[in-house]
Amino acid sequence: MLRSFLFTAAVLVATAGAALAQSEKDVAPGPVLRANVTVNSDIVRIGDVIDNAGSAARIAIFRAPDLGTTGSVPTSQIISALGAHQVIGVDTRNIREVAVTRSSRTVSTKDIEQQVAQALEHRNGLGDAANLSVTFDRDLRELQLDASNTGDMRASMVRFDPRNGRFDITFEIPNDVTYSPTKLRFTGTAIETVDATILTRSVDRNDIIKASDVITERRPKAEVGNDLTTRERAIGMQVRKQMRAGQALKAIDLGKPDLVSRDQSVTLIYEAPGIYLTGRGKATENGTQGDVVNVTNLQSKRTVQGTVVGPGQVAVMIATPRVLTTTASLSPNEQAAAGTTSQKAE
């Protein structure tokens, strides 16, 4: 009898313990405060700042910070707002204030400039987007858009006047929530620029360009025109005309440096198979490598033509002597065909 009683008591205790545990499990956890909150709209709801808010989660209690910014709310202020909606017994976890961040989509100034340049690319005579310099009518600043604006930034209206470089462009960005796109409008001027080789000093005709004489700058294409030369090609070349500092060099402004100058004393080189002679001469004109120039032979006083082959050097070709055949061994017809029977070398 006693053993039966003890067994029954044990069963009752076990059953009570299990019931208590199940009861504790069935009880919903209490509300708990969050230390950091991120919201996507312009209001903060109870469910944003409290875990386990239950049916009160959708109730709005504060305005959210500006797009892309973070604000702090004292815990006491939050508890007071929650109490007004019968949300009590909140576990604050000793948090003194809650940081609330308003999510956003950032559009940087660089993104805007690139989008404008791409919208104007090859429009009304303009070149590649990478070569367009864009200036806005108003100071350009980074934009913060609602996070629901997730689509691409697309130009819906583009106007450009090539006479004055004015543009007027409207962009649209799709919105996932309202399905009404956000519109952004920008106005200003756009010009095409190119890499130009710019003189750092004034130069005279026939000056040789040195590395320190030129730099590379982006200049408006309309200002410098076409036929520009690169800095690398300009160095070592000779200027064909007087130019001032700040001017852009064109290919037509430059030439190979003269190796022979007018009235310069030069070395005349007479060369033929088995013959190499030199003499002194005076150039009557300028010439660069490979140019044919007139030179006065100072010994014979005759003017000869030669090819400039180096600094102060002119090569004069010598006619190859012909092998002469006596007319006595030729028939009358052959003599007539042979013409002159002797050659005098100068």
C-alpha positions as CSV (number, residue, x, y, z in Angstrom):
1,M,0.0,0.0,0.0
2,L,2.8,2.4,0.9
3,R,4.7,1.5,-2.2
4,S,1.7,2.2,-4.3
5,F,1.3,5.6,-2.7
6,L,4.9,6.5,-3.3
7,F,4.6,5.5,-6.9
8,T,1.5,7.7,-7.4
9,A,3.2,10.7,-5.8
10,A,6.2,10.3,-8.0
11,V,4.0,10.3,-11.1
12,L,2.2,13.4,-9.9
13,V,5.4,15.3,-9.3
14,A,6.8,14.3,-12.7
15,T,3.5,15.3,-14.4
16,A,3.5,18.7,-12.6
17,G,7.1,19.4,-13.6
18,A,6.4,18.7,-17.2
19,A,3.3,20.8,-17.2
20,L,5.2,23.7,-15.6
21,A,7.9,23.4,-18.2
22,Q,5.4,23.4,-21.0
23,S,3.6,26.4,-19.5
24,E,6.9,28.3,-19.4
25,K,7.5,27.4,-23.0
26,D,4.1,28.6,-24.1
27,V,4.6,32.0,-22.5
28,A,5.7,34.5,-25.2
29,P,9.1,36.2,-24.6
30,G,8.9,39.8,-23.4
31,P,9.8,42.9,-25.5
32,V,13.6,43.6,-25.8
33,L,15.1,46.9,-26.8
34,R,17.5,47.0,-29.7
35,A,20.7,49.1,-29.6
36,N,21.0,49.7,-33.4
37,V,18.2,50.1,-35.8
38,T,18.0,50.6,-39.6
39,V,14.8,51.8,-41.2
40,N,13.8,52.1,-44.9
41,S,11.0,54.6,-44.6
42,D,10.6,58.1,-43.1
43,I,9.0,56.8,-39.8
44,V,10.2,54.5,-37.0
45,R,7.8,51.9,-35.8
46,I,7.7,50.0,-32.5
47,G,8.8,46.8,-34.3
48,D,11.9,48.6,-35.5
49,V,13.2,49.3,-32.0
50,I,11.7,46.4,-30.1
51,D,12.1,42.7,-30.5
52,N,9.0,40.6,-29.7
53,A,6.7,43.7,-30.1
54,G,3.7,41.5,-31.1
55,S,0.7,43.3,-32.5
56,A,2.1,46.7,-31.7
57,A,5.0,46.3,-34.1
58,R,3.4,48.4,-36.9
59,I,2.6,51.4,-34.7
60,A,4.7,54.5,-35.7
61,I,6.3,56.3,-32.8
62,F,9.0,58.6,-34.3
63,R,10.1,60.3,-37.6
64,A,13.2,58.7,-39.1
65,P,16.4,60.7,-39.7
66,D,17.2,62.2,-43.0
67,L,18.3,59.8,-45.8
68,G,21.7,58.3,-45.3
69,T,22.1,59.7,-41.7
70,T,22.0,58.3,-38.2
71,G,20.3,59.8,-35.1
72,S,20.2,58.7,-31.5
73,V,17.1,58.4,-29.3
74,P,17.4,58.3,-25.5
75,T,16.0,55.0,-24.0
76,S,13.8,56.9,-21.6
77,Q,12.1,58.7,-24.6
78,I,11.5,55.3,-26.3
79,I,10.1,53.7,-23.1
80,S,7.7,56.7,-22.7
81,A,6.5,56.3,-26.3
82,L,6.0,52.6,-25.9
83,G,4.0,53.1,-22.7
84,A,1.6,55.3,-24.5
85,H,0.7,52.2,-26.6
86,Q,0.6,49.8,-23.6
87,V,3.9,48.2,-24.5
88,I,5.4,47.7,-21.0
89,G,7.9,45.5,-19.3
90,V,10.6,46.2,-21.9
91,D,14.0,44.7,-21.3
92,T,16.3,47.6,-22.0
93,R,19.5,45.6,-21.4
94,N,21.0,48.8,-19.8
95,I,21.0,50.5,-23.2
96,R,21.1,54.3,-22.7
97,E,20.2,55.3,-26.3
98,V,19.3,53.7,-29.6
99,A,21.1,54.6,-32.8
100,V,18.6,54.8,-35.7
101,T,19.9,54.9,-39.3
102,R,17.9,55.8,-42.4
103,S,19.0,53.6,-45.3
104,S,19.5,55.2,-48.7
105,R,21.0,54.9,-52.1
106,T,24.0,57.2,-52.6
107,V,24.6,58.8,-56.0
108,S,28.0,60.4,-56.0
109,T,29.1,63.4,-58.0
110,K,31.4,61.3,-60.0
111,D,28.5,59.0,-61.0
112,I,26.4,62.0,-62.1
113,E,29.3,63.4,-64.2
114,Q,29.8,60.0,-65.9
115,Q,26.1,59.5,-66.6
116,V,25.9,63.0,-68.1
117,A,29.0,62.5,-70.3
118,Q,27.6,59.1,-71.5
119,A,24.3,60.6,-72.3
120,L,26.1,63.3,-74.5
121,E,28.5,60.9,-76.1
122,H,28.7,61.3,-79.9
123,R,25.7,63.6,-79.8
124,N,25.7,66.5,-82.3
125,G,29.4,66.2,-83.2
126,L,30.7,65.4,-79.7
127,G,33.3,62.7,-79.2
128,D,33.8,59.9,-76.7
129,A,32.4,60.3,-73.2
130,A,35.9,60.0,-71.7
131,N,36.9,63.2,-73.6
132,L,34.0,65.4,-72.5
133,S,34.4,68.0,-69.8
134,V,31.1,68.8,-68.0
135,T,30.3,71.9,-66.0
136,F,27.0,72.2,-64.1
137,D,25.0,75.3,-63.5
138,R,24.7,74.5,-59.8
139,D,27.2,73.1,-57.4
140,L,27.1,69.4,-57.8
141,R,26.6,67.5,-54.5
142,E,26.3,63.8,-53.6
143,L,22.6,62.8,-53.6
144,Q,20.8,60.5,-51.1
145,L,17.8,58.7,-52.6
146,D,15.3,56.5,-50.9
147,A,16.6,52.9,-50.8
148,S,13.6,51.8,-52.9
149,N,15.2,53.5,-55.9
150,T,17.2,50.4,-57.0
151,G,17.0,50.7,-60.8
152,D,19.6,52.0,-63.2
153,M,20.0,55.7,-63.8
154,R,18.7,56.3,-67.4
155,A,18.4,59.4,-69.5
156,S,14.8,60.0,-70.5
157,M,15.4,63.4,-72.1
158,V,18.6,64.8,-73.6
159,R,19.1,68.2,-75.2
160,F,22.4,69.6,-76.4
161,D,23.1,72.8,-78.4
162,P,26.5,72.5,-80.2
163,R,26.6,76.3,-80.8
164,N,27.1,77.1,-77.1
165,G,27.7,73.7,-75.6
166,R,24.5,73.9,-73.4
167,F,22.9,70.6,-72.2
168,D,19.6,69.8,-70.4
169,I,19.3,66.2,-69.3
170,T,16.6,64.4,-67.2
171,F,17.3,61.0,-65.7
172,E,14.9,58.5,-64.2
173,I,15.5,55.9,-61.6
174,P,12.8,53.2,-61.0
175,N,11.3,52.8,-57.6
176,D,10.4,49.3,-56.3
177,V,7.7,50.6,-53.9
178,T,5.8,53.3,-55.6
179,Y,6.6,52.2,-59.2
180,S,6.9,55.9,-60.0
181,P,10.5,56.7,-61.0
182,T,12.5,59.4,-59.3
183,K,13.5,62.1,-61.8
184,L,16.8,64.0,-61.7
185,R,17.4,67.0,-63.9
186,F,20.8,68.6,-64.7
187,T,21.8,71.5,-66.8
188,G,25.2,73.0,-67.8
189,T,27.8,73.0,-70.5
190,A,29.9,70.3,-72.1
191,I,33.0,70.6,-74.3
192,E,35.2,68.0,-75.9
193,T,38.8,68.1,-74.8
194,V,42.0,66.4,-76.1
195,D,45.6,65.8,-74.9
196,A,47.7,68.7,-76.3
197,T,51.5,69.3,-76.2
198,I,51.9,72.8,-74.7
199,L,55.0,75.0,-74.8
200,T,56.3,76.0,-71.4
201,R,58.4,78.8,-72.9
202,S,58.5,81.0,-76.0
203,V,60.6,79.6,-78.9
204,D,62.2,81.1,-82.0
205,R,62.2,79.6,-85.5
206,N,64.7,76.7,-85.8
207,D,64.8,76.2,-82.0
208,I,65.1,72.5,-81.0
209,I,62.4,71.3,-78.6
210,K,63.8,69.9,-75.3
211,A,61.9,67.8,-72.8
212,S,61.7,70.8,-70.4
213,D,60.0,72.9,-73.1
214,V,56.7,71.0,-73.3
215,I,54.0,69.5,-71.1
216,T,50.8,67.6,-71.8
217,E,47.5,69.2,-70.9
218,R,43.8,68.7,-71.6
219,R,42.6,71.5,-73.8
220,P,39.3,72.2,-75.6
221,K,39.3,70.6,-79.0
222,A,37.7,73.7,-80.5
223,E,40.6,75.8,-79.2
224,V,43.6,73.7,-80.4
225,G,42.1,72.0,-83.4
226,N,43.3,68.8,-85.1
227,D,46.8,67.6,-86.2
228,L,48.2,67.8,-82.7
229,T,51.5,66.1,-82.0
230,T,52.4,64.2,-78.9
231,R,55.0,65.3,-76.4
232,E,57.2,62.3,-77.2
233,R,57.3,63.2,-80.9
234,A,57.9,66.9,-80.3
235,I,61.0,66.4,-78.3
236,G,64.1,66.7,-80.5
237,M,62.2,68.3,-83.4
238,Q,62.9,71.8,-84.8
239,V,60.3,74.6,-84.6
240,R,59.4,76.0,-88.1
241,K,58.1,79.4,-86.7
242,Q,58.2,81.6,-83.7
243,M,55.8,80.5,-81.0
244,R,54.8,81.7,-77.6
245,A,54.6,79.9,-74.2
246,G,51.2,78.2,-73.7
247,Q,50.6,77.4,-77.4
248,A,49.7,73.9,-78.5
249,L,52.2,72.3,-80.9
250,K,50.8,70.8,-84.1
251,A,52.7,68.4,-86.5
252,I,52.9,71.2,-89.1
253,D,54.8,73.4,-86.6
254,L,57.6,71.0,-86.3
255,G,60.2,69.4,-88.6
256,K,63.4,67.4,-88.4
257,P,66.3,69.5,-87.1
258,D,68.5,71.0,-89.8
259,L,71.9,69.3,-90.0
260,V,73.1,71.9,-92.5
261,S,72.4,75.6,-92.3
262,R,72.7,78.3,-95.0
263,D,76.2,79.8,-95.2
264,Q,77.5,77.0,-93.0
265,S,80.9,75.5,-93.7
266,V,80.3,71.8,-94.5
267,T,82.3,68.8,-95.4
268,L,81.8,67.5,-99.0
269,I,82.1,63.8,-99.4
270,Y,82.8,62.3,-102.8
271,E,82.4,58.6,-102.8
272,A,82.3,55.9,-105.4
273,P,83.5,52.3,-105.6
274,G,87.1,52.4,-104.6
275,I,87.1,56.2,-104.2
276,Y,86.5,58.3,-101.1
277,L,87.4,62.1,-101.2
278,T,86.5,64.9,-98.9
279,G,86.6,68.7,-99.5
280,R,85.3,71.9,-98.0
281,G,82.1,73.6,-99.1
282,K,79.6,76.3,-98.1
283,A,75.9,75.5,-97.9
284,T,73.6,77.8,-99.8
285,E,70.4,76.5,-98.0
286,N,69.2,74.7,-95.0
287,G,68.7,70.9,-95.0
288,T,67.8,68.1,-92.7
289,Q,68.7,64.4,-92.9
290,G,68.2,63.1,-96.5
291,D,67.5,66.6,-98.0
292,V,69.2,67.5,-101.3
293,V,70.9,70.9,-101.0
294,N,73.2,73.1,-103.1
295,V,76.7,73.6,-101.8
296,T,79.5,75.7,-103.2
297,N,82.8,73.8,-103.6
298,L,85.3,76.3,-102.0
299,Q,88.2,74.9,-104.2
300,S,86.5,74.8,-107.6
301,K,84.0,77.6,-106.8
302,R,81.4,75.4,-108.6
303,T,77.9,74.8,-107.1
304,V,77.1,71.1,-106.6
305,Q,74.2,69.2,-105.3
306,G,74.5,66.7,-102.5
307,T,72.5,64.8,-99.9
308,V,72.7,65.8,-96.2
309,V,74.1,62.7,-94.4
310,G,75.0,64.1,-91.0
311,P,75.7,67.3,-89.1
312,G,77.7,69.5,-91.5
313,Q,78.1,66.7,-94.0
314,V,76.9,66.6,-97.6
315,A,77.5,63.6,-99.9
316,V,78.1,64.3,-103.6
317,M,77.6,61.5,-106.0
318,I,80.4,60.8,-108.5
319,A,79.3,59.6,-111.9
320,T,80.7,56.1,-112.6
321,P,83.2,56.3,-115.4
322,R,82.1,54.6,-118.6
323,V,84.4,52.1,-120.4
324,L,85.4,53.9,-123.6
325,T,85.6,52.1,-126.9
326,T,87.7,53.6,-129.8
327,T,85.7,54.6,-132.8
328,A,88.3,52.8,-135.0
329,S,86.9,49.5,-134.0
330,L,83.3,50.5,-134.6
331,S,81.3,50.6,-137.8
332,P,80.0,54.0,-138.9
333,N,76.5,53.1,-137.7
334,E,78.0,52.0,-134.3
335,Q,80.0,55.2,-134.1
336,A,76.9,57.3,-134.6
337,A,75.0,55.3,-131.9
338,A,77.9,55.6,-129.5
339,G,77.9,59.5,-129.6
340,T,80.6,61.2,-127.5
341,T,83.8,59.1,-127.4
342,S,85.3,60.7,-124.3
343,Q,84.2,61.9,-120.9
344,K,85.8,64.7,-118.9
345,A,85.5,64.2,-115.1
346,E,84.9,67.4,-113.2
